[in-house]
Amino acid sequence: MKRIIPVLALILLLLPLANAQCPEEGNTVVLKAPAVSRTSSGELIGVATDFVITVAPGNGHVYVETWPLAEVDMQASARLAAQVAGKVLGVDMSKYDVFIQVRSDAPIIGGPSAGGTMTVGIIAALKGWEVRKDVMMTGMINPDGSIGPVGGILEKASAAHSVGAKLFLIPEGQRIQVVQKTEQKQIGPVVQITSKSEKVDVVEYARERWGLEVKEIRDIYEAVYYFTGKKIEKPSVLGELKVDTSFLKDDALKDYDETLDYYKQVENKLKNSDVSYTTYSYLKSALDDAKAKLDEAKKNLDEGMYYTALSLDFQARIAIRHVDWYLDVRTESDLENLLNEVDNEIKDTEGYVSNLTIKGITMLQAVAASEERIEQAKSLLKDAWSSYYDGNYWDAISNAAFAYERVQTAKFWASLGERYAKGEIIERDAIKDTAREYLDNSRLIITYITSMFGETTLQDLVDLMNEGEEYYQDGKYSAAIFSAMEARIRAEIILDTLGIDNETVLMDKLQKMKEDAKVAIATAQKEGIYPVLSLAYYEFAQSYEKQGGLENIQTAMVFYQYAKETSTVFLTTTTPPKITEEPLISITTPLTNQTATQNTTSPLQKETGGYSIPLIAGTLIFGILLGFIAGRRA
């Protein structure tokens, strides 16, 4: 009896949370989306999923009910879908509640892959638009409205065909899928099993097998058009946008001269040292590498690539300082004092940055970059101490040099922020919610990708997310945003370029990312922001693009994405876009009215006593589990 009481108490407390019913007012849209389910034998199959989306006047809440439960939480994806829908339409979503019911015949994998579908549904419900019954799509929704890559394209195409879809929309760049084919061959008493990769053109395959039309789409604007026939005007660049980093020219020239002087000093110091031949050769090689970086920096200075030159100086200084400090450290006490000096440098810089009064978004972006670099310096110093305690003095000095130079770049970005301080004062806590959203959205995508490829192979992305969570808990919201952003962008690039070994194909993808970055920078400038960080990243991406090669192209992609996202990360769009209607000529099936207006009850909403059945079940199970735990503890 004692155990039953806490169970019942918890159920009573949690029942109000289940009372999130679709309201009688508002618009409801019904769509189907393909998903992937895993059979008992481990095979992946495509299944059709029903989405019933209602938008009504409210207070900015997003309610999601899934049945059966999805393997990956769909709540974060739904919240992002609502945010993007509001941004696209220039609507304040804090004045609306969104209700999403998801039903499938089997447990589904991958909440993020339905992000695009949910965004289309929310937009259609907000505007009271009809949606096509014969169109389905798959794809993640990104904060900027682009459609991100997903897995299981072939399985999802099969699911779309199975429920009568005529048009299946997939993320741009995912037309070619790589599948593993296993073959068995009998050689005497032995069965030889081989596995090989095979590329499949989804467009051709779906057309030939099912008569299903597959189209790649780039963003939510295209998705909305194919579902509704409505074209929403999207941001664009008027004329040629010149990305100019001349605001860094004086800094870059000064930094190069100082780094070159430092190199010469340490070079002479090494020549006059009493180290052995082996040590001398090793240190000389490190200095030679640094000089090569400086020569490259000079070349970029001459070409007006000022941020790239600064970055190369930074890389050179790490090696130079490593040699310099290695020559200075003679005893364990010397190394300990050195690490303490770096620690003091980091603390002083952190104090300086944390006391800055942030004025305007340009300064906010620069200070965010500074705070991220301070946190990186802390992590590097932590590694230096670990190496010190392990007796590995070489790595300890290396990490200490890296930490010291990293914190110098933090000072630089903070000073740059002060230089461009303009506008109203922004409190650091004002971006707390933004940081939480970025972390949740990025965590969702990382979880989705690791569910396909395994956490071990993507451990660095998982570590980035964990660092972001630590930054958030410490109140370092800017650093949390940048860690989450980096993890998500890198994850998306992995998915977007998986199996592509053709440089021409990658360059085509890169050019589209480059154009998106230009639009984002232009959008920021239109809002009166001088996106110093975005301009720097854009130029840095150009430097890798020029070098060519698969690895450099992928790196350029990452930095173009950084440029795009950092341009608009703190912007909010409130101006409604222009909307036009254009006939769709590629699909002959007429529009079917799937939009219910006021007083519509969802066909998936079965109620009993005012509570949704699946939510009651979930609440009951949760209450029983907590009651059992509470009983054990008593």
Helices and strands as residue ranges (DSSP letters): H 4-18, E 27-38, E 44-57, E 62-67, H 75-89, G 93-95, E 96-104, G 111-114, H 115-127, E 135-137, E 140-141, E 147-148, H 153-162, E 167-171, E 176-187, E 190-201, H 202-210, E 213-217, H 220-228, E 230-232, G 246-248, H 249-271, H 277-302, H 306-328, H 332-354, H 360-389, H 393-419, G 428-431, H 432-453, G 456-458, H 459-473, H 477-497, H 503-526, H 532-547, H 550-568, E 579-581, E 595-596, E 607-608, E 611-612, H 613-633
